[in-house]
Amino acid sequence: MTAQTARKPFLYVVVCAAGIAAEVGELIAAAQERGWEVGVIATPVAMNGFFDTAAVEARTGRPIRSAWRTPGEPRPFPAPDAVVVAPATFNTVNKWAAGIADTLALGTLCEAAGLGVPIAVLPCVADALAAHPAYRAALERLGGMGVRFGEPYSGEPQPDDARPEFAWRRALDLLERG
């Protein structure tokens, strides 16, 4: 490949509906600093005010995808070189592990896993939900498929009422390890 035809690697960022999604710009900026071009795919619920969609589109220079394209529409993103799911919710993790592809985000995750695309996940799940046996089984199943997980994040306040920071950059580190 010549310098003129070389392209930056393309990262899909899948955003789920968790309060911390408001800070997804941190992940996008970090990925761009590391040389990634970024496209965002959001769950339908995440599109309902969980993050600043206009700011994300301005930052990536691309529209956010949340719905399936029609058969005649061109693909708005190139094929992914890697995928990050952050924040990853209880619902998304469980449905993905079960092979349910009822949204563009889930269909993309199921397909990427089937194609062997590297996937890093930063779960954002309340402690009570994380204790559910279906969730633990989903993590095990996805881990067995090669999905790389960051440390759990519940978002629960610490004793001083501060919330712990979400480790956005950790997702990129997980991609680089493999």
C-alpha positions, 0 to 999 in steps of 0.5 A: 500500500502506498502512502497515498492509498494507506488509510487509518484503521477504523474503529467502531464505537458502540454506545449503550444507554448508561449515564456515563455515555455522556463522556464518550467523547473522551474515548473518541478523542483518545482513539483519534490520538492513537491514529484511529478513524472512528464511527459511532453506532448507538443503541436506540435508547442511547440516542435518546439523550444519553450523549451529545450526538451533535458533538460526537458527529462533529468530532468524528465527521460522520453521522451516528448510526443507530438504525439499519440502512436500506438495501440500496443505501451505501455503507456509511462506514468501512469495515471495522478493524476493531470494535469498542463497546463502551459503556456496555450495559446489562441488556446489551451484553446479555442479548449479544451473548445470546446471539440476539441481533434486534438492533443495529448495535447488536447485529454489528457486535454479533457479526464482528465477533463472527468475523474475528474482529478484535472487540473490547468491552467496558461494562457499566452494570449495577452491582445487583445486575452484575450478580445475575447468573445470566450476566455472569454466563454472558461474560463467560460466553463472550470471553470464550469468543475472544472478547476482551473485557475491562474492569467492571464499573457500576457507577455507584458512588464511593463513600465520599459520594464521588463517582469513580472515573470510567476507564475510557482509554482502557478499551484501547489498551485492551485492543493493543494487547492482542 
